[in-house]
């Protein structure tokens, strides 16, 4: 197991412990929208949005940095 994978597993376990301890209901207001939800659900939602945005940003930078394809000439 690589050190990177071990660090990811440790961080995931810490995040899971943090999520399980935050089940109280909180009020969320965004612009004209207001709702109440479990704090753990909000944290999970924000986490997954961050992961998705990180993956998208990683793909965009890989496309920008890649050298142009050769035409064989």
KOLKE-147008 format. One line per 8 residues: their letters; for each residue x, y, z of N, C-alpha, C. Coordinates in steps of 0.02 Angstrom, whole numbers, padded with zeros to 5 digits. Each point is the difference from the previous one (the first is absolute). Layout:
<pts>
A = X/Y/Z/X/Y/Z/X/Y/Z  ...
</pts>
This chain:
<pts>
XXXXXXXX = 00042/-00059/00000/-00042/00059/00000/00045/00062/00000  -00015/00046/-00045/00042/00059/-00007/-00015/00051/00056  00048/00043/00015/-00011/00051/00051/-00059/00046/-00017  -00009/00015/-00063/-00056/00042/-00021/-00066/-00033/00018  -00006/-00064/-00012/-00062/-00036/00015/-00012/-00003/00075  00053/-00008/00039/-00007/-00002/00073/-00024/00068/00026  00027/00054/-00026/-00021/00067/00021/-00073/00012/-00018  -00020/-00022/-00060/-00069/00008/-00021/-00047/-00039/00046
XXXXXXXX = 00018/-00061/00018/-00041/-00040/00045/-00005/00031/00069  00054/00027/00026/00000/00033/00066/-00045/00061/-00002  00007/00041/-00052/-00042/00060/-00007/-00074/-00018/-00008  -00014/-00053/-00037/-00069/-00022/-00008/-00029/-00024/00066  00039/-00035/00040/-00023/-00023/00065/-00013/00059/00047  00044/00049/00000/-00010/00060/00041/-00062/00038/-00022  -00009/00006/-00065/-00059/00035/-00027/-00063/-00037/00019  00001/-00066/-00004/-00058/-00041/00019/-00017/00009/00074
XXXXXXXX = 00051/00001/00043/-00012/00010/00071/-00029/00070/00013  00024/00049/-00036/-00025/00069/00007/-00073/00004/-00021  -00016/-00033/-00054/-00069/00001/-00026/-00048/-00033/00049  00020/-00057/00027/-00046/-00036/00045/-00013/00037/00065  00042/00047/00018/-00009/00038/00062/-00039/00065/-00011  -00020/00015/-00060/-00034/00063/-00015/-00069/-00013/-00031  -00046/-00024/00041/-00067/-00017/-00026/-00053/00052/00018  00018/00054/00033/-00051/00048/00020/-00025/00039/-00062
XXXXXXXX = -00062/00021/00005/-00031/00037/-00055/00024/00072/00000  00015/00026/-00059/00023/00069/-00007/-00041/00033/-00055  -00004/00065/00003/-00036/00039/-00050/00050/00024/-00053  -00018/-00010/-00063/00043/00021/-00055/-00037/00052/-00040  00033/00057/-00010/-00030/00054/-00041/00048/00016/-00056  -00027/00002/-00061/00038/00018/-00059/-00043/00044/-00044  00020/00062/-00007/-00039/00050/-00037/-00071/00004/00028  -00050/-00021/-00037/-00069/00004/00023/-00026/-00069/00022
XXXXXXXX = 00043/-00047/00006/-00019/-00069/00014/00020/-00016/00072  -00043/-00033/00038/00014/-00017/00069/-00028/-00070/00014  00041/-00042/00033/-00022/-00067/00018/00037/-00023/00062  -00025/-00053/00030/00035/-00031/00056/00019/-00070/-00020  00060/-00020/00019/00023/-00067/-00016/00051/-00022/00053  00014/-00063/00000/00050/-00027/00045/00068/00028/-00020  00039/00020/00049/00067/00027/-00014/00044/-00051/-00035  -00009/-00063/00016/00041/-00052/-00033/-00017/-00005/-00074
XXXXXXXX = -00064/00007/-00018/-00019/-00003/-00070/00028/00060/-00039  -00001/00058/00032/00028/00060/-00032/00075/-00009/-00011  00035/-00026/00051/00072/-00011/-00007/00016/-00051/-00055  -00039/-00054/-00002/00011/-00049/-00053/-00013/00030/-00069  -00052/00039/-00006/-00016/00032/-00064/00056/00047/-00023  00024/00041/00046/00054/00046/-00017/00063/-00038/-00018  00014/-00054/00037/00058/-00041/-00015/-00003/-00028/-00071  -00057/-00029/-00019/-00006/-00030/-00066/00001/00052/-00056
XXXXXXXX = -00028/00058/00013/00004/00054/-00049/00074/00020/-00010  00037/00004/00055/00071/00016/-00004/00040/-00052/-00038  -00016/-00064/00012/00034/-00054/-00036/-00014/00004/-00075  -00062/00012/-00018/-00019/00004/-00070/00034/00060/-00033  00000/00058/00034/00034/00059/-00028/00075/-00011/-00006  00029/-00035/00048/00072/-00016/-00004/00016/-00045/-00058  -00042/-00050/-00013/00011/-00044/-00057/-00007/00038/-00066  -00050/00043/-00004/-00009/00040/-00060/00060/00046/-00011
XXXXXXXX = 00023/00033/00053/00058/00044/-00006/00062/-00038/-00020  00008/-00060/00026/00058/-00041/-00019/-00001/-00020/-00074  -00059/-00015/-00026/-00005/-00018/-00071/00014/00060/-00045  -00024/00058/00021/00010/00061/-00040/00074/00017/-00003  00035/-00004/00056/00072/00017/00000/00040/-00051/-00039  -00020/-00064/00001/00036/-00050/-00039/-00008/00013/-00075  -00059/00021/-00021/-00011/00015/-00071/00040/00060/-00022  00005/00050/00043/00037/00061/-00017/00074/-00014/-00003
XXXXXXXX = 00027/-00041/00045/00072/-00013/00003/00024/-00052/-00050  -00045/-00040/-00029/00023/-00053/-00045/00026/00031/-00065  00055/-00029/-00027/00028/00025/-00062/-00046/-00016/-00058  00003/00038/-00053/-00043/-00013/-00058/00018/-00068/-00032  -00049/-00033/-00025/00010/-00065/-00032/00038/00008/-00065  00047/-00046/-00012/00038/00004/-00063/-00041/-00029/-00057  00010/00026/-00058/-00038/-00022/-00059/00036/-00054/-00038  00062/-00018/00021/00036/-00053/-00033/00042/00025/-00058
X = 00006/00064/-00009/00038/00027/-00057/00070/00018/00021
</pts>
